[in-house]
Structures are given as structure tokens and as C-alpha cells.
């Protein structure tokens, strides 16, 4: 599950952990993202759909060694993989190598601290391991923060409210971790 730079469907709707800015998503793109997550066809995403898409059905789990726990080392690997994908995308967009190198260098410098920060955010018991229950609790908090009108689902209207909130606060109301 990408909590980091590369936009996962859930990450794109939010937030966070990590570089993708939902404010840049057009209404059509948001509709597509919701459609992909919406299993029951009601044009909104409930927690079970959100969790299933972002964790259960996601082949890109940060639990690299499949031991049931996520560690800072595994998150660091994901950050580095995401940076590689970001470099490829920047090159496709014609960004100069000089600018790519400058951007990526600063990201690599902070990657380890970022991985530790992400783990700390999800790790409720302080053992530096994110157990499945902690991950689910974290995803539930994330979901609640995105459900701006508190109706139990994420809809296009919630995403619009997130955009407005980001514009007013110059940052996302929640940070993915």
C-alpha cells in the first residue's frame, strides 16, 4: 500500500503520506478514483471499500517481508521506490535533469526521518512495528478526516471540501503517515 509519494487511489483522494496533491485532480479524475473504489455503485466510498482498496486488495503492501508488521525499514524502501517512479514521471514530463536531481536529493536526505515519522504516526503501542490492528485504526482516522460531512462515506463533495480546506490552510487537513 502506498502511503507515500506515488498516488494510490486512496492517497489521491486525500492527501498524503505524501506528495500527491488532490487539489490538482480534476472533477473527472476524482469521479474516476471514487468509481474505482466504489464496489456498490452508490458514487461514494464507505470505510470497508476504502480499506479494501487501500490495504486488503492492494498488492503493493509496505509489509515487504510479509511478516504481518510494517517497519520503518520497509517504509523507507517504499519511499525510495516511489522516488524512482517520480523520477521516471518527471523525465516523461520533460523536467530537466538538474531540477530532478535537486528535488530528489532533498527527498533522499529526509527519507529515513520521514519513514520513522510515518511509523510513529501509525504505531499506537510504541514498539516501532505497525500491526494490522494499528494499520486499520490509522486508515479509519484517515477515512474520518476525509469524510468532511460526517455521513460515513467519501464522496465528490467531501473531496471538494478537502480542496477548500487545503487552500485555506496551505496544507492538507490530515497527513498520511
Secondary structure, DSSP 8 states (H G I E B T S, - for coil): ---SSS--HHHHHH--SSS--GGGS-HHHHHHHHHHH-SSSSSSEEHHHHHIIIIIT-S--S-TT-SS-B-HHHHHHHHHHHHHHHHHHHHHTT--HHHHHHHHHHHHHHHHHHHHHHHHHH-TTSSS-B-HHHHHHHHHHHHHHH-TT-SSEE-HHHHHHHHHHHHHHTS-SS---
